[in-house]
């Protein structure tokens, strides 16, 4: 993605500037406004220099900051702030005890920025790949309300929940992906090595071969002669798909297609909605206005299609419509969830109900994951059966016909 140099004013009117990576200038403006800053100027620029004098090989070998590093940092910050340790002293201790050298550099940069008189949320904005917009907005809320320690604890719980949900979804998709890849490899081996051995036997028959056998032989000949072209075409298609997905329109259509997958689609949808409900509840409990909360939460939803729906909810709420009406119009919630939203809005406890909605989606995801094997097995067995049938008809039918002719 391109880089943009920005100038903005914080809530105290002080000028702040830096470089952010985003899809376009509008996304940079959304990031700045989401953290409470007012953009003054946004212009394209080159990627900032990285490495601080390190060699290229050292930069390549250096491990990146992981979400687990940020999660542990949140928990440690909560403990230090709760105990009354000054933030500068606490960051110094965290820098010395950091296991990840990359994250130690991030903490060092935070200390230097705080030494220059900047706030913590503004200092974190210089590391958009480490602290996302949701994290920055929550830290900003903690600074404004004087409850930074509570916000850090909530962020730790949120990151723990997010990591758990992502792990469950990846575990659910690992088995079917492994089976599909194994099938593709098996088909390639059969076409490259098995069928050519049978071709010599079939040629000795000097008889007309069945249609399925001729198809298998033609497929095998094409694979053995043009396998390098097939691999090259697959690589080009993969790179083209990757580049297309990186475009806003491509990402939107790709994420929309993922939600329509037969088995995995509903798991991805429910897991994403659980993250949305948890993020919205956290924002609301921390005192973030609904419109700003929807803006921030839409950036944490890991699906462009669902994020677009959440942004449409924000626009409707901004026009004065109720949360229930905008939720119905979004078309991404189940009837039971809509009823809970209606009760929460009417009773004034929407944040608590959003926590309940998150738990509801979590339980549904757990159930889907537990029954995933039972749902996938019929599809895989059918696919394997079709493959075996094609191979059996193509390879053994000529031998069977030859045996019948010999008997007569």
Secondary structure in CASP SS format (residue, H / E / C, confidence):
PFRMAT SS
TARGET T0000
AUTHOR 0000-0000-0000
METHOD secondary structure of the structure
MODEL  1
X C 1.00
X C 1.00
X E 1.00
X E 1.00
X E 1.00
X E 1.00
X E 1.00
X E 1.00
X E 1.00
X C 1.00
X C 1.00
X C 1.00
X C 1.00
X C 1.00
X E 1.00
X E 1.00
X E 1.00
X E 1.00
X E 1.00
X E 1.00
X E 1.00
X C 1.00
X C 1.00
X C 1.00
X H 1.00
X H 1.00
X H 1.00
X H 1.00
X H 1.00
X H 1.00
X H 1.00
X H 1.00
X H 1.00
X H 1.00
X C 1.00
X C 1.00
X C 1.00
X E 1.00
X E 1.00
X E 1.00
X E 1.00
X E 1.00
X E 1.00
X E 1.00
X E 1.00
X C 1.00
X C 1.00
X C 1.00
X C 1.00
X C 1.00
X C 1.00
X C 1.00
X C 1.00
X C 1.00
X C 1.00
X H 1.00
X H 1.00
X H 1.00
X H 1.00
X H 1.00
X H 1.00
X C 1.00
X C 1.00
X C 1.00
X C 1.00
X C 1.00
X H 1.00
X H 1.00
X H 1.00
X H 1.00
X H 1.00
X H 1.00
X H 1.00
X H 1.00
X H 1.00
X H 1.00
X H 1.00
X H 1.00
X H 1.00
X H 1.00
X H 1.00
X H 1.00
X C 1.00
X C 1.00
X C 1.00
X C 1.00
X H 1.00
X H 1.00
X H 1.00
X H 1.00
X H 1.00
X H 1.00
X H 1.00
X H 1.00
X H 1.00
X H 1.00
X H 1.00
X C 1.00
X C 1.00
X C 1.00
X H 1.00
X H 1.00
X H 1.00
X H 1.00
X H 1.00
X H 1.00
X H 1.00
X H 1.00
X H 1.00
X H 1.00
X H 1.00
X H 1.00
X H 1.00
X H 1.00
X H 1.00
X C 1.00
X C 1.00
X C 1.00
X C 1.00
X H 1.00
X H 1.00
X H 1.00
X H 1.00
X H 1.00
X C 1.00
X C 1.00
X C 1.00
X C 1.00
X C 1.00
X C 1.00
X C 1.00
X C 1.00
X H 1.00
X H 1.00
X H 1.00
X H 1.00
X H 1.00
X H 1.00
X H 1.00
X H 1.00
X H 1.00
X H 1.00
X H 1.00
X H 1.00
X H 1.00
X C 1.00
X C 1.00
X H 1.00
X H 1.00
X H 1.00
X H 1.00
X H 1.00
X H 1.00
X H 1.00
X H 1.00
X H 1.00
X H 1.00
X H 1.00
X H 1.00
X H 1.00
X H 1.00
X H 1.00
X H 1.00
X H 1.00
X H 1.00
X H 1.00
X H 1.00
X H 1.00
X H 1.00
X H 1.00
X H 1.00
X H 1.00
X H 1.00
X H 1.00
X H 1.00
X H 1.00
X H 1.00
X H 1.00
X H 1.00
X H 1.00
X H 1.00
X H 1.00
X H 1.00
X H 1.00
X H 1.00
X H 1.00
X H 1.00
X H 1.00
X H 1.00
X H 1.00
X H 1.00
X H 1.00
X H 1.00
X H 1.00
X H 1.00
X H 1.00
X H 1.00
X H 1.00
X H 1.00
X H 1.00
X H 1.00
X H 1.00
X H 1.00
X C 1.00
X C 1.00
X C 1.00
X C 1.00
X C 1.00
X C 1.00
X C 1.00
X H 1.00
X H 1.00
X H 1.00
X H 1.00
X H 1.00
X H 1.00
X H 1.00
X H 1.00
X H 1.00
X H 1.00
X H 1.00
X H 1.00
X H 1.00
X H 1.00
X H 1.00
X H 1.00
X H 1.00
X H 1.00
X H 1.00
X H 1.00
X H 1.00
X H 1.00
X H 1.00
X H 1.00
X H 1.00
X H 1.00
X H 1.00
X H 1.00
X H 1.00
X H 1.00
X H 1.00
X H 1.00
X H 1.00
X H 1.00
X H 1.00
X C 1.00
X C 1.00
X H 1.00
X H 1.00
X H 1.00
X H 1.00
X H 1.00
X H 1.00
X H 1.00
X H 1.00
X H 1.00
X H 1.00
X H 1.00
X C 1.00
X C 1.00
X C 1.00
X C 1.00
X C 1.00
X H 1.00
X H 1.00
X H 1.00
X H 1.00
X H 1.00
X H 1.00
X H 1.00
X H 1.00
X H 1.00
X H 1.00
X H 1.00
X H 1.00
X H 1.00
X H 1.00
X H 1.00
X H 1.00
X H 1.00
X H 1.00
X H 1.00
X H 1.00
X H 1.00
X H 1.00
X C 1.00
X C 1.00
X C 1.00
X C 1.00
X H 1.00
X H 1.00
X H 1.00
X H 1.00
X H 1.00
X H 1.00
X H 1.00
X H 1.00
X H 1.00
X H 1.00
X H 1.00
X C 1.00
X C 1.00
X C 1.00
X H 1.00
X H 1.00
X H 1.00
X H 1.00
X H 1.00
X H 1.00
X H 1.00
X H 1.00
X H 1.00
X H 1.00
X H 1.00
X H 1.00
X H 1.00
X H 1.00
X H 1.00
X C 1.00
X C 1.00
X C 1.00
X C 1.00
X H 1.00
X H 1.00
X H 1.00
X H 1.00
X H 1.00
X H 1.00
X H 1.00
X H 1.00
X C 1.00
X C 1.00
X C 1.00
X C 1.00
X H 1.00
X H 1.00
X H 1.00
X H 1.00
X H 1.00
X H 1.00
X H 1.00
X H 1.00
X H 1.00
X H 1.00
X H 1.00
X H 1.00
X H 1.00
X C 1.00
X C 1.00
X H 1.00
X H 1.00
X H 1.00
X H 1.00
X H 1.00
X H 1.00
X H 1.00
X H 1.00
X H 1.00
X H 1.00
X H 1.00
X H 1.00
X H 1.00
X H 1.00
X H 1.00
X H 1.00
X H 1.00
X H 1.00
X H 1.00
X H 1.00
X H 1.00
X C 1.00
X H 1.00
X H 1.00
X H 1.00
X H 1.00
X H 1.00
X H 1.00
X H 1.00
X H 1.00
X H 1.00
X H 1.00
X H 1.00
X H 1.00
X H 1.00
X H 1.00
X H 1.00
X H 1.00
X H 1.00
X H 1.00
X H 1.00
X H 1.00
X H 1.00
X H 1.00
X H 1.00
X H 1.00
X H 1.00
X H 1.00
X H 1.00
X H 1.00
X H 1.00
X H 1.00
X H 1.00
X H 1.00
X H 1.00
X H 1.00
X H 1.00
X H 1.00
X C 1.00
END
